[in-house]
Amino acid sequence: MEKFLNIPVTNEQKQIVSILDVKLVEQATTSSVTLAYGSGKVVTINHAATASGSEAMRDEIQNAIVDALATGWTAVLYSYVPSSAVSGISIA
């Protein structure tokens, strides 16, 4: 069963991000976290800047993914409210 994180984005509606086949969660910069998928696709989640060297947002997103995957198979949408505002989500 596919599962999604439901993430609020500043000045937009909530966006959903698939967590199926995520292979790596990485704090790419002080203001972005990337999700790398087995298919080669990469989702970038841009957020308010954090301190240099901090991986707090990566940890939060990674924990949200683990929590979402631990829910029952009928719970496909998991609401995640980040501690830093998310300004955009993109896929490449």
Order of alpha helices (4+ residues) and beta strands (2+ residues): beta-beta-beta-beta-beta-alpha-beta-beta
